[in-house]
């Protein structure tokens, strides 16, 4: 059998959240949705193989951090664009005619 | 002579980074201070730690050179990152392991500073044994005694979740909250547990242990957690297997602390069921 090369190789991540239930003292059930785990799959020619598993909270935190950094970078770029844009030349102010009293003082 | 073994944890959720620039603070209910001991000695018998993302170095110092060599760096420990090979689920690194131990003295205070990368979470936990801790007469047993009183083995599911703050303990969960197959008239010796996901520290707290914590890490360097407390008893040749009454299961509380938020390791507790109290002094 000859060697086979797989060219369609990619990574896919899937989050499986966890529903956490607690029976309270008053017999009610509190349900909390936890971030659970993110499983990263290696997909080779359509076949999915588990590659690694990450904590869901870590992944969501990293995504939030990246989003915040991107937003901050965009804002900084906008601010820079605003400050470096060519300014409209201010209309030339006409010199008021010298007052006679001033002329007298200077003379 | 009330003997006690106590778990403490110190952590920092987000370090500023730099050479020994961050000092860890004790978690809720925990302390970096050695309690006032009437007599006898204390010693740290086990210690483990974690950094959430990067390499880390811990400096442990104490008030006196009998515990740690000097006040500058004392004992330095390295904490490698991502033990277990996955960036998202690192496990704690063993720092102090049996048969080694470090003596500690009444009223002293431990200081833990770390060199880390900014925004990392660092968590360090340790077990201290006190020969005579006033107010506490902890129920601990030897393996021989537990085996001689054995009626059965039981594995019970409990699902504590770590806090939304990195390093902190989450909400305490009773050991009968998720699985109620305990028998009131029996005693249980907690020999260990297994988890689905690595977690820095699993804490057990019970009035029969003076409401002090007892616990251990779970992750790649500590794969054999199903026998953790039993192994401790064998390695130190001391009663180090915690016990509790079947009537008290609602007061045995399980908590987890991790370097990530909301980690849910799903703890399956492994106990030997006994016909009578196997603890030292309990028979």
Interface residues (C-beta under 8 A of the other chain):
Chain A: X18 X20 X22 X23 X32 X34 X35 X36 X37 X38 X52 X53 X54 X55 X57 X58 X59 X61
Chain B: X85 X86 X87 X88 X89 X159 X161 X173 X177 X197 X260 X261 X262 X263 X264
